[in-house]
Amino acid sequence: MELLGKPVSQGVVIGEVLRYEPFRPEVEESPIPATEVPQALARYEQARASARAELAALEEKLKGGDPDKAKILAAHRDILLDPAMDEEIRALVKSQNASPDAAIAQVYDTYAAVLGRSKNPMMRERASDLADVKLRLLRCWAGAPERDLSSLPEPVIVVADDLFPSDTVALDRAHVLGIVTQVGGGTSHTAIIARSYEIPAVLGVAGVIECLTDGQTVILDAVEGKILTEPSEQELTAYRAKADQVAARLREEKTYLSTEPVTRDGVRLEVRLNVAAVNDRELSGTAHTDGCGLFRTEFLYLSGDRLPGEEEQFQAYQKVLAAFGSKPVVLRTMDIGGDKQLPALELPKESNPFLGIRGLRLSLDRMDLFRIQIRAALRASVHGNLKIMMPMVGALDEVRAAKMVFKEEGAALDAAGIPWDHGTELGIMVEVPSIALIADLIADEVDFVSVGTNDLTQYLCAADRMNPAVRPYYQEYHPAVFRVLNDLARTFQTAGKSVSVCGELGGDPLAIPVLAGLGIHKLSMGRSSVPAAKRVIRNLNMADAKALAQEVQGMKTAEDIRARLTAFAERATEGSNQHV
């Protein structure tokens, strides 16, 4: 059988399937019969003992290699053994016949809510630790094994309905051969992570979980978007050869990594890096790029079931700034919501989270979290060339509200004698059409903008980029996208301010000539996209790019534009001197 989906990170691999389904607790709200109370309490004690054993084993494992995480686990053990909470859980079961899992949820949520309202930042951080312990205890109550992607025993092709940021942040890269999901597209979180880690991936494969079993050998063709579920020996041989060919092509592209992004007629563009985590792999592209065009700080919040405190964030920001030296680092404030749910913070259930409380809206709604992040960022600003950018902005008053927070936190640091760079630039992401349409007004309020083409496209096309059913309507080359980009470029160039692209379009080899022709010369992308982008730039003539950009402005459909860009790319490749 051959299954089809959207290839989002190139490569061809052959391997065994691992169907990944993370634990999602379902609490029993109905009371239990009085006769079952003793048995329920005994089961609760067993769950508590299992959770304690897990924490002890993990703490022992981490003591040598990661003592900081070991301390966190020790704190989790203390929470689990807290006599007051244990007593309250038992009392609910005995006096109200509550099911222990419901009692666990109620008691832990109550304590977390109290801590979350504390004025003490350290106490607020403990609320996320409670959420983590609660989830572990509920999983042990359900008898579900601990399962994540951080430590896999052997190489596998991961098959899932979807992968959340919390699932992938500690991904065991050495043992994940490929990724297949039932939902998602080229701009989803899973796609971005796959490209960043150079893991072949095909997303939006309807019914793939039901079609495959654990341990089944499949072929994943992430060039053409195919999964061969029962490959013959002949197919296995053919695809092993194709895998070698694709790998050779990708290796050839990498020869452009260390080259300067200068067009054939001498125009220097900036190629910046999208950074999704604070680790050596993510920061390995610093020497070959012109800075960080997008530092996705939400990954600090998604790396576990606890919220990062001010000091933890400060250390992370300082490390990224140090890695880039004098080069600019554009820090995006937390972009939580939409396809990025937070284990440590219960967000409202929304029928369409992409149109709900996310990005700057969430920051303004949770000022406690926003102020912590801004203080950490401003403190870090003295350690490099920091710029701060806010996502999901829809109106001017949102920008002004956020600027007031910056002003107040900066004044508080001054009063405390804590240094920060008073020249730190503030900008926004342009993703919401309402803000794009008032570009001339917003240009007076911010220092720069960066276009998040992933969300901008879905909002312009009214098509959920995570929904395979409306994939044909999500058109990254829609004429409206390029018209909005043209208007933004002209407006901000007139204002003498910077405009860049940090969405997937910024690293798209077909789109780069148009962006350059529009005058958008700052492009930010995942590390794996840098070599191909530089190859395009070095084989580009700006006169041709400007003519192409002008031509695209008059085209009527996304398919017409795709065909034209493909033809342009093919001609550029054929006429290339391959000057590395």
Secondary structure, DSSP 8 states (H G I E B T S, - for coil): -EEE-EEEE--EEEEEEEE----------S---GGGHHHHHHHHHHHHHHHHHHHHHHHHHHHHH-HHHHHHHHHHHHHHT-HHHHHHHHHHHHHH---HHHHHHHHHHHHHHHHHT-SSHHHHHHHHHHHHHHHHHHHHHHT-----SSS-SS-EEEEES---HHHHTT--GGGEEEEEESS--TTSHHHHHHHHHT--EEE--TTHHHH--TT-EEEEETTTTEEESS--HHHHHHHHHHHHHHHHHHHHHGGGTTS--B-TTS-B-EEEEEE-SSSTTGGGGGGGSS-EEEEETHHHHSSSSS---HHHHHHHHHHHHHHHTTSEEEEE----BTTB--TTS-----S-GGGSS-THHHHHH-HHHHHHHHHHHHHHGGGSEEEEEE-S--SHHHHHHHHHHHHHHHHHHHHTT----TT-EEEEEE-SHHHHTTHHHHTTT-SEEEE-HHHHHHHHHT--TT-GGGGGG--TT-HHHHHHHHHHHHHHHHTT-EEEE-SGGGG-TTTHHHHHHTT--EEEE-GGGHHHHHHHHHT--HHHHHHHHHHHHT---HHHHHHHHHHHHHHHHHT-----
